[in-house]
Amino acid sequence: MIKIAFTGNPNVGKSALINAIAGSNLKVGNWAGVTVEKKEAEFEYRGEKIQCIDLPGVYSLSPYTLEEMITRDFIINERPDVVINIVDSTNLERNLYLTMLLKELGRPMVMALNFFDEFEKLNYKLDMKEFKELVEMDVVMTSATKKTGLQELLDRAIEIAKNKKNEVEYTLLFDKCLQDAIEVVKCKINCDETLTKASAKFGINFLAIKLIEQDSHLLEILKADYNYSLDEEIVELGKQLEEDHDEDVETILAEGRYGTVKGILAKTFTTSIKSRLDFTDKVDRVLLNKYLGLPIFFLIIIGLMGTVFNGSAPLIDWIDGFVNDYIGKYVGMLIDENTPKWLASLVMDGILGGVGGVVVFVPLMLYLYFFLAILEESGYMSRVAFLMDRIMTKLGLNGKAFVPMVLGFGCTVPAIYATRTLEDDSSRRLTAAMAPFMSCGARLPVYGLFTAAFFGAKAGLVVMSLYVLGIAVAILTGLILKNFKMFKAEGKALLIELPPYRVPSLRVILKSTLSRTGSYLKKATTIIMGMLMILWALTYFPNDGDTSNSYMAKFGKTFQGVLKPTGFADRWETVAAIPPSLAAKEIVVGFMAQVLVGDNADVEEDTEQTTFVEDTKDQIVSLGVAVKDSVLAVVSLDVKGLFSVPEASEIEEEGSGVVAATKMLWTDELAPLRAYSFMVYILLVVPCVVTLGAIKQEFGYKFTGFIVTLLLVVPYIVSTLVFQVGKLFF
């Protein structure tokens, strides 16, 4: 099998190019032991078995980010037969820096000059013959959108791979002083048996340069695998270079590489007056304006969230009805009177309810990933990080961390997955610890019930205060956690490309959307099911479905004393409502309807009998209506209901008189304060099991345990402060 590694800067069309080559064969997973997404494909081409590996988009090969380490270590350790370096032909100077770094690794390479159709539209010119000679590799002009050059690129890669030339010692074009230093180190490598063995793995050029740089990652490997410690002469050589150039070695080498790139382009590349970058600069004067940039961004985010939630709502409602009213009806028919009560409850409430709880999120994820892909492919998301960088640095993060925080207002699950875009594990962990404090949409029904019962016309103001409180607690938590080693980021300045604006490819957007959503559904289902089974058992036993005497009720009564300082725990019902909220925060409303109102005997049952065919037709018609309503909701751009509170009439549907019954929880003068304290607790407490599943997938069991602990301690402290301080004003 021929192993081909694809690498390049972010936003060079790498994924689109691989998709065009590999098609539906692309598989998505995670790199072993880390959370960065791994894409690979296997297929046959002209009688050859091909394996394509999509390496993370990187700007450098220094060991400072997870993506850079993965790319560098894969090329060194896995030794692909050929590396395809994908380059944005409209931005050669920036892209060719990575090419120089890849050459130092000494692997056989082919360069794909992507977006070459745009290159030609800009009237750029490249002396291809001389360019190939100077970069010392085959160069193929490609366009993923036009599907040009793909076959030639694959043919050249296979031809090179078949030559079985594992190492290529490319020419290094540094200045004489630096070149002489590298040659001295190469001589020491050839004279040292240990370093000679290491050079067989790393390549002599790469090893020499990294020894001069005193690359910490490489030195650790050399110490562990070869028992080698850095030679003092090499250390002195590096110091001498720094004295001669008045710069650190890394900067000297970087300037040398950029000098090489500029020299190559000066001989081969010419531009015209017409440039897509001119358009980008004009747009950025508005979108990155010191005063207008942030307001415009927030308007875009409000529009995106409104579109996502309004558009997905009809489909979510349809799926909910399809699972519960359609599938639930016919599954229920299979359960006869001889079926044990616990088994019937397990099937209907545990298994069917669990599957429905996962599937109902799918439309939301589809819409969210679709519109995020548009922002990413257009080049705007890079600018979001740039806009927010100054604010996020106060928390020890950079601007990229703001994107997951924003997503947390809609749903915490994609917020956790979005931490993948951050450079280091510390930043990922800190952002993941803060994101659950953002008030997601699932909490709104709880706010609606308690504000309708205790605050009346002031409901909107109360709910807004909860959103603000969540942000404040997240920031305060971040300021505290950043002082601990596990969350202390390396403090690197934001290094991010601001690519030219492009019209996104629909094909690329759809592939990205379906891939991400499918990955979410596959992963979330396996984890959530087990947790929902546990929750069902705690709700059902030991008294055959009698919730008021279930284990959860006993839990509530047991922990009333512990939670008494919060003010809401003088009633066991509110304490017992917390465990069900792990499945979904909306369950709190239904739980209150059960334990406060009791069985709704006055609710009339629908006695109309319908056939399977009639029900199926109704579902198809309902799906059509849901799709139509979804499309209309998207094009309407209506965002006014994004943070609205459900009407009392909507909440009443959860159970007869639930608002009135909830109002009777507390009748003293502190009742509104107790209700507010409970809402604060629900705001800050451990999120739903889907979110916990996402945290586990991204960070492991140990970190998930820490988050659960944090989200039990923080709500207790804040709710207690709210109640105890609030009493002073009542």
JORAQUI-V84036 format. One record per pair of residues at least 6 apart in sequence whose ideal C-beta (glycine too) atoms are under 6 Angstrom apart, sorted by the first residue. I is the first residue (numbers start at 0). J is the second residue. D is the distance in whole Angstrom. If there is no record, write none. Layout:
i=<I & I>
j=<J & J>
d=<D & D>
//
This chain:
i=<0 & 0 & 1 & 1 & 1 & 1 & 2 & 2 & 2 & 3 & 3 & 3 & 4 & 4 & 4 & 4 & 5 & 5 & 5 & 5 & 6 & 6 & 7 & 7 & 8 & 8 & 8 & 8 & 9 & 10 & 11 & 11 & 11 & 12 & 12 & 13 & 15 & 15 & 16 & 16 & 17 & 17 & 18 & 19 & 19 & 19 & 20 & 21 & 21 & 24 & 24 & 25 & 25 & 26 & 27 & 27 & 27 & 28 & 29 & 30 & 30 & 33 & 34 & 34 & 35 & 35 & 35 & 35 & 38 & 39 & 40 & 41 & 42 & 47 & 54 & 55 & 55 & 55 & 57 & 57 & 57 & 59 & 60 & 60 & 60 & 61 & 62 & 62 & 64 & 74 & 74 & 75 & 80 & 81 & 81 & 81 & 81 & 82 & 82 & 83 & 83 & 83 & 84 & 84 & 84 & 84 & 85 & 85 & 86 & 86 & 86 & 87 & 87 & 88 & 88 & 88 & 88 & 89 & 89 & 89 & 91 & 92 & 95 & 96 & 99 & 99 & 102 & 103 & 103 & 103 & 104 & 104 & 105 & 105 & 105 & 105 & 107 & 107 & 107 & 108 & 109 & 109 & 109 & 110 & 110 & 111 & 111 & 111 & 112 & 113 & 115 & 115 & 116 & 116 & 121 & 121 & 122 & 122 & 123 & 124 & 125 & 125 & 126 & 129 & 130 & 131 & 133 & 135 & 137 & 139 & 139 & 139 & 140 & 141 & 141 & 144 & 172 & 173 & 177 & 180 & 180 & 181 & 184 & 184 & 184 & 184 & 185 & 185 & 188 & 188 & 188 & 193 & 193 & 197 & 197 & 198 & 209 & 210 & 211 & 211 & 212 & 212 & 221 & 237 & 240 & 240 & 241 & 244 & 275 & 276 & 279 & 279 & 292 & 293 & 296 & 300 & 301 & 303 & 304 & 304 & 305 & 305 & 306 & 307 & 307 & 309 & 310 & 310 & 310 & 310 & 311 & 311 & 311 & 313 & 313 & 313 & 314 & 314 & 314 & 315 & 315 & 317 & 317 & 317 & 318 & 318 & 319 & 321 & 322 & 325 & 325 & 327 & 334 & 340 & 344 & 344 & 348 & 349 & 349 & 353 & 353 & 357 & 357 & 357 & 364 & 364 & 365 & 367 & 368 & 368 & 368 & 369 & 372 & 372 & 372 & 373 & 374 & 376 & 377 & 377 & 378 & 378 & 381 & 381 & 383 & 384 & 384 & 384 & 385 & 387 & 387 & 388 & 388 & 388 & 391 & 391 & 391 & 391 & 394 & 395 & 395 & 396 & 397 & 398 & 399 & 399 & 400 & 400 & 402 & 403 & 403 & 403 & 403 & 403 & 406 & 406 & 406 & 407 & 407 & 407 & 408 & 410 & 411 & 411 & 411 & 411 & 411 & 412 & 412 & 412 & 414 & 415 & 415 & 415 & 415 & 416 & 418 & 418 & 418 & 421 & 423 & 425 & 425 & 425 & 426 & 428 & 429 & 429 & 432 & 433 & 433 & 435 & 436 & 436 & 436 & 437 & 438 & 438 & 438 & 438 & 441 & 441 & 441 & 442 & 444 & 444 & 444 & 445 & 445 & 445 & 446 & 446 & 446 & 447 & 447 & 447 & 448 & 448 & 448 & 449 & 449 & 450 & 450 & 451 & 451 & 452 & 452 & 452 & 453 & 453 & 454 & 458 & 462 & 465 & 469 & 480 & 522 & 523 & 523 & 526 & 527 & 527 & 527 & 530 & 531 & 534 & 537 & 537 & 538 & 538 & 542 & 546 & 546 & 547 & 551 & 551 & 552 & 555 & 555 & 555 & 556 & 558 & 559 & 559 & 559 & 562 & 562 & 564 & 565 & 565 & 565 & 565 & 566 & 566 & 566 & 567 & 567 & 567 & 567 & 568 & 570 & 572 & 573 & 576 & 576 & 579 & 579 & 580 & 581 & 583 & 588 & 589 & 591 & 591 & 592 & 592 & 592 & 595 & 596 & 596 & 596 & 596 & 596 & 599 & 599 & 601 & 647 & 665 & 668 & 669 & 672 & 676 & 676 & 676 & 679 & 679 & 679 & 680 & 680 & 683 & 683 & 683 & 684 & 684 & 685 & 685 & 694 & 694 & 695>
j=<48 & 50 & 47 & 49 & 80 & 160 & 50 & 79 & 80 & 51 & 81 & 156 & 52 & 54 & 79 & 82 & 13 & 17 & 53 & 83 & 54 & 70 & 13 & 85 & 56 & 58 & 94 & 97 & 56 & 498 & 85 & 87 & 113 & 113 & 143 & 85 & 143 & 507 & 85 & 143 & 51 & 53 & 510 & 143 & 146 & 149 & 149 & 40 & 51 & 40 & 42 & 38 & 40 & 39 & 38 & 514 & 518 & 37 & 37 & 37 & 69 & 65 & 419 & 697 & 55 & 65 & 66 & 69 & 53 & 52 & 51 & 50 & 49 & 157 & 70 & 66 & 69 & 70 & 66 & 67 & 70 & 67 & 67 & 71 & 100 & 67 & 68 & 216 & 422 & 104 & 106 & 201 & 160 & 107 & 156 & 159 & 160 & 106 & 108 & 109 & 111 & 156 & 98 & 101 & 108 & 110 & 111 & 113 & 94 & 110 & 112 & 94 & 114 & 112 & 114 & 115 & 118 & 114 & 117 & 118 & 264 & 260 & 260 & 256 & 256 & 259 & 169 & 204 & 205 & 208 & 202 & 205 & 166 & 167 & 202 & 204 & 159 & 164 & 167 & 136 & 137 & 155 & 156 & 136 & 138 & 139 & 141 & 152 & 140 & 141 & 140 & 142 & 142 & 145 & 273 & 274 & 271 & 273 & 270 & 269 & 267 & 268 & 267 & 267 & 267 & 138 & 263 & 169 & 155 & 148 & 151 & 152 & 148 & 148 & 152 & 504 & 259 & 255 & 255 & 236 & 240 & 207 & 207 & 210 & 211 & 233 & 203 & 207 & 194 & 198 & 203 & 225 & 227 & 206 & 225 & 206 & 217 & 233 & 237 & 248 & 248 & 249 & 227 & 248 & 248 & 251 & 247 & 251 & 499 & 499 & 499 & 500 & 386 & 386 & 386 & 405 & 638 & 370 & 409 & 641 & 638 & 641 & 633 & 366 & 367 & 632 & 366 & 629 & 632 & 633 & 362 & 363 & 366 & 625 & 628 & 629 & 362 & 625 & 629 & 359 & 362 & 621 & 622 & 625 & 358 & 359 & 359 & 618 & 355 & 614 & 618 & 351 & 343 & 543 & 539 & 544 & 535 & 532 & 535 & 528 & 531 & 523 & 524 & 527 & 516 & 519 & 516 & 413 & 512 & 515 & 516 & 512 & 508 & 511 & 512 & 503 & 380 & 503 & 500 & 503 & 498 & 500 & 495 & 497 & 402 & 398 & 399 & 495 & 398 & 398 & 401 & 397 & 398 & 493 & 397 & 398 & 400 & 401 & 477 & 481 & 488 & 426 & 493 & 493 & 420 & 421 & 421 & 430 & 417 & 414 & 417 & 418 & 430 & 434 & 413 & 414 & 417 & 414 & 434 & 437 & 437 & 439 & 434 & 435 & 439 & 686 & 690 & 689 & 690 & 693 & 434 & 431 & 693 & 694 & 697 & 693 & 427 & 430 & 431 & 427 & 488 & 486 & 487 & 488 & 488 & 486 & 480 & 486 & 480 & 473 & 477 & 686 & 469 & 472 & 473 & 469 & 465 & 466 & 469 & 682 & 583 & 584 & 585 & 584 & 585 & 588 & 645 & 584 & 587 & 681 & 462 & 644 & 678 & 644 & 645 & 650 & 588 & 650 & 661 & 674 & 678 & 458 & 461 & 647 & 658 & 658 & 661 & 662 & 671 & 674 & 461 & 644 & 644 & 682 & 682 & 486 & 696 & 689 & 692 & 692 & 688 & 689 & 692 & 688 & 582 & 582 & 550 & 551 & 549 & 551 & 548 & 593 & 594 & 594 & 575 & 578 & 575 & 571 & 574 & 575 & 571 & 574 & 568 & 571 & 574 & 568 & 574 & 719 & 676 & 718 & 719 & 722 & 673 & 676 & 722 & 573 & 673 & 676 & 677 & 574 & 664 & 594 & 677 & 587 & 590 & 586 & 590 & 587 & 688 & 687 & 653 & 653 & 657 & 661 & 653 & 654 & 657 & 660 & 654 & 655 & 656 & 657 & 660 & 654 & 655 & 655 & 658 & 673 & 729 & 729 & 725 & 718 & 721 & 722 & 717 & 718 & 721 & 714 & 718 & 713 & 714 & 717 & 710 & 714 & 707 & 710 & 703 & 706 & 703>
d=<4 & 5 & 6 & 5 & 5 & 5 & 5 & 5 & 5 & 5 & 6 & 5 & 5 & 6 & 4 & 5 & 6 & 6 & 5 & 5 & 4 & 6 & 5 & 4 & 6 & 6 & 6 & 6 & 3 & 4 & 5 & 4 & 6 & 5 & 5 & 5 & 4 & 5 & 6 & 4 & 6 & 5 & 6 & 5 & 6 & 6 & 6 & 4 & 5 & 4 & 5 & 6 & 5 & 6 & 5 & 5 & 6 & 5 & 6 & 5 & 6 & 6 & 6 & 5 & 6 & 5 & 6 & 6 & 4 & 5 & 5 & 5 & 6 & 6 & 5 & 4 & 6 & 6 & 5 & 5 & 5 & 6 & 6 & 4 & 5 & 6 & 5 & 3 & 4 & 5 & 6 & 6 & 4 & 5 & 5 & 5 & 5 & 5 & 5 & 5 & 6 & 6 & 5 & 6 & 6 & 5 & 5 & 5 & 4 & 6 & 6 & 5 & 6 & 4 & 5 & 5 & 4 & 5 & 5 & 6 & 6 & 6 & 4 & 6 & 4 & 6 & 4 & 5 & 5 & 6 & 6 & 5 & 5 & 6 & 3 & 6 & 5 & 6 & 6 & 5 & 5 & 5 & 5 & 6 & 5 & 6 & 5 & 5 & 5 & 5 & 4 & 5 & 4 & 5 & 6 & 6 & 4 & 6 & 6 & 5 & 6 & 5 & 4 & 5 & 4 & 5 & 5 & 5 & 5 & 5 & 5 & 4 & 5 & 4 & 6 & 5 & 4 & 4 & 6 & 5 & 6 & 5 & 4 & 6 & 6 & 6 & 6 & 5 & 4 & 5 & 6 & 5 & 5 & 6 & 5 & 5 & 5 & 5 & 5 & 6 & 5 & 6 & 4 & 5 & 6 & 6 & 6 & 5 & 5 & 6 & 5 & 5 & 5 & 6 & 6 & 6 & 5 & 5 & 5 & 6 & 3 & 5 & 5 & 4 & 5 & 4 & 5 & 5 & 5 & 4 & 4 & 4 & 5 & 4 & 4 & 5 & 4 & 5 & 5 & 6 & 5 & 6 & 6 & 4 & 6 & 5 & 5 & 6 & 4 & 6 & 5 & 6 & 5 & 6 & 5 & 6 & 6 & 5 & 4 & 5 & 4 & 6 & 5 & 5 & 5 & 5 & 5 & 6 & 5 & 5 & 6 & 5 & 4 & 5 & 6 & 5 & 5 & 4 & 6 & 5 & 4 & 5 & 5 & 5 & 6 & 4 & 4 & 6 & 6 & 4 & 4 & 5 & 3 & 5 & 6 & 5 & 5 & 6 & 4 & 4 & 5 & 5 & 4 & 5 & 6 & 5 & 6 & 5 & 6 & 4 & 4 & 5 & 5 & 5 & 5 & 4 & 5 & 4 & 4 & 3 & 5 & 5 & 6 & 5 & 5 & 5 & 4 & 5 & 5 & 5 & 4 & 6 & 4 & 6 & 6 & 6 & 4 & 5 & 5 & 5 & 6 & 6 & 6 & 4 & 5 & 6 & 6 & 4 & 6 & 4 & 5 & 5 & 5 & 5 & 4 & 6 & 6 & 5 & 5 & 6 & 6 & 4 & 6 & 5 & 5 & 5 & 6 & 6 & 5 & 5 & 5 & 6 & 6 & 5 & 4 & 5 & 5 & 5 & 6 & 5 & 5 & 4 & 5 & 4 & 5 & 5 & 4 & 4 & 5 & 4 & 5 & 5 & 5 & 5 & 6 & 4 & 6 & 5 & 5 & 4 & 5 & 6 & 6 & 4 & 6 & 5 & 5 & 5 & 6 & 6 & 4 & 5 & 6 & 6 & 5 & 5 & 5 & 4 & 4 & 3 & 5 & 5 & 5 & 6 & 6 & 4 & 6 & 4 & 5 & 4 & 5 & 6 & 5 & 4 & 3 & 5 & 5 & 5 & 4 & 5 & 5 & 5 & 5 & 5 & 5 & 4 & 5 & 5 & 6 & 5 & 5 & 5 & 6 & 6 & 5 & 3 & 4 & 4 & 5 & 6 & 6 & 6 & 5 & 6 & 5 & 6 & 5 & 5 & 6 & 6 & 5 & 5 & 5 & 4 & 6 & 5 & 5 & 5 & 4 & 5 & 4 & 6 & 6 & 5 & 5 & 4 & 5 & 6 & 5>
//
